[in-house]
Amino acid sequence: MTDFRLNYQKTHFLISAPNIKAMPEDSGIEVAFAGRSNAGKSTALNALTKQKNLARTSKTPGRTQLINVFEVEEGCKLVDLPGYGYAAVPEKMKIQWQKSLGEYLQKRECLHGIVILMDIRHPLKDLDQQMIEWAVMANKSVLLLLTKADKLSQSARSKQVKMVREAILPFQGDIQVETFSGSKGLGIDKLAGKLNTWFAPLFLQE
């Protein structure tokens, strides 16, 4: 599988869905990107695809409540889930979204992996841990990306990675932890490599 590589520069916008039920049919292979509204999801997607405006970066984190779906190749989708924990939305809407998200993780058969992004300076907040717990319960493989890694020194970075890796042990899931900085190009190869392993079965079974 290590020789399999997709060209993420070919990624294009597919659809914006107002909720889980409005997403494309449950086929092919899908990878979801999740994280707090200010964790840098849009920056990561743009850096991965080498496209400045593929995912819109908002000056007001949490404004986007739509699920944005992108296609790399036919059958290979990247799903940008709405940011959590920041948006000024009614409590009732938050609860409804959490319920939908839980169903999505449990029931979406084409979902092969989840990239959870966290600011390296403030990792593993309550909602991050809940997301990890849901993913593990749904038997989904997880890549934890510690974003904005350029804000810390190399030694401080290493300490945070070690701390996060130890903290997630109780979850007992398939969880990989890597540092990332979209602006400095740090960790893009690790992200692409993990995505390739998730997407590979679609092509290797042909």
N, C-alpha and C positions, 0 to 999 in steps of 0.2 A: 504493500500500500504506500510505502514511502515514495515510490516513483510517480505516483498519481498526483497531478497538479491541475487545478482549474485556473483559468485566467480571470481573476476577479475584476480586471479593468473592463470586462465586457458586461458587468452588472448593470442592469437598468431597472427603472421603476416599473412596477406592475400594477399595484392598486393600493388605495387607502381604504381600509375597512373601519366602519364606526364601532364594530364589536366583533367578537370571536366568530359568531355565526355567519357574518358576512365575508369571511375569509375565503380564498380559493379552495377548491375541492381538496380533500385529504389524500393527496397522491404525491409521488416523487419523494424527495427528501427535503426537509425543512430544518433550518437552524434559527433559533430565536435569540435576539439580543435584548437583555433586560438590565435595568439598573435605576438608581435614583435619577431624578430629572437633571441633576447637575454632574452626573458621573462621566459624561463625555461619550455617550453612545454615537451621536451623529459624527463627532470627530473621528471615532474609531472606524466607522463605516466608510467615511470619506477617505481616510488614510489607507484602509485596506484596498479600496477600489481605485485609488489614485484619481478620484473625482472630487473636485472642490465642493460641488453642490448636490451630490447625489442625495444625501440626507441633510435636510435643512437644520442648521444650528440656530437655535432661538436665543435671543438676548434675554428672554423671560423663560427660564427653565420651568417645565411642567405645563406649558401652554398646550402642547400637542396631545390631544386625547385620542388620536386616530392610530390604528395599527397600520404601519406602512410596510408593504411587501415588495421585495425586490427579487429579480430573477438573474442568476448568474449564467446558467445554461438551462435548456428545457428540463424541467423536473427538479432543478436545484434552486431553492428559495431561501432568502435571508429575510427574517421578520423582525422589524423594529417595533418592539412593544412600547406603549406609552410609559414614560418615566413615572416612578412612584415616589411617594414620600415628600413631595415638594408642592405639588399642584394645589392651588386654592380651589378645590372642588368640594361640593357638599358631601358630608359624611355618608349619606345614603348611596351616593354615586360611587364612592370609594369601596364600600362594602360590596356593591353589585359587581364592580370591576374585579375585586379580589375573588369573588365566587366564580366569575367567568374565567379568570386566569387559572384558577385551580382546575377547572374542568378542561381547559385547553391543555394543560400539562398532563393530565391524566388520560384524556381520551384522544388526543391528536396522534394518530398512528404514524404519520410521516415525520413527526418531530424527532430528530435523532440526537440533537444536542442543544444546550443552552449556554450562551456566553453571558455571564453576569459581570457587569462592570461596576467597580467601586473605586472611589478616590483613594489612592494609596495612603493619604494622610488621615482618612476617616473610614477605614474599612469595617465590614461586618456590623453595620447598624441592624436594628431589629428587623426591618423589612428585608434587608439583604439575607439575613439568616433564615427568614421565613421562606424566601424564594429558593434558597439552597435546599431547605428541608422539603419543600414541595417537589423540587426536581428529583431529589434522591428517592422520595416516596414513589414517584412515577417512573423510577428506574431510568432516568435520563442522565446521560453523561454531561458533565459541567466543566466549562473553562472559566475560571475566575480571573478577570483581567484587572490588575491594580493600575488604574489610569493616573495620568498626570505625574508619572514617575520622574520626569525631568525636574520636578519641584524639590526633590530630595537628593542628597548626596548618595554616592554609591553604597556607602556603609549603612546609611539610614534606610535605604531601599532594601538592602539584604536583610536587615533586622525586621522590617515590616513583612517581607515575604515569609521569613521563618516563623514569625508570630502567627500569621494567617494560616500557614500550613499546619501548625500545631493546633490552632483553634478549631479547624474544620474536621479534625480526626474523629470526633464523636459522631459526625454525620454518617460516617462509614459509607460514603458514596464514591463514585468514579469522578473525582474532582481534581483538576489540574490548576495550579496557580502560577501566573506569569505577570511580569511587570509590563507596562505599556505607556507609550507617549506618542500620540499621533503627530504632534508638532516636530518631534525629534526622530520619528521613524523607529522608535524602540519597540520591539515585540511584535511588529507587523508580520515578520516571518513565522513566529510561533503561532500567531492567530491563524494565518493562512494554512499552516501545516496541520493544525487541529481541524480546521474546516475541511481540508482535503480528506482526512481520515473518516470524517462523518459522511461526506458526499461520495466517497469511493465505491461503496457497495452498489450504488445505482449504475455505475459504469462497468464494474468488474463482473457483474452478473450477466452482462450482455453476451 
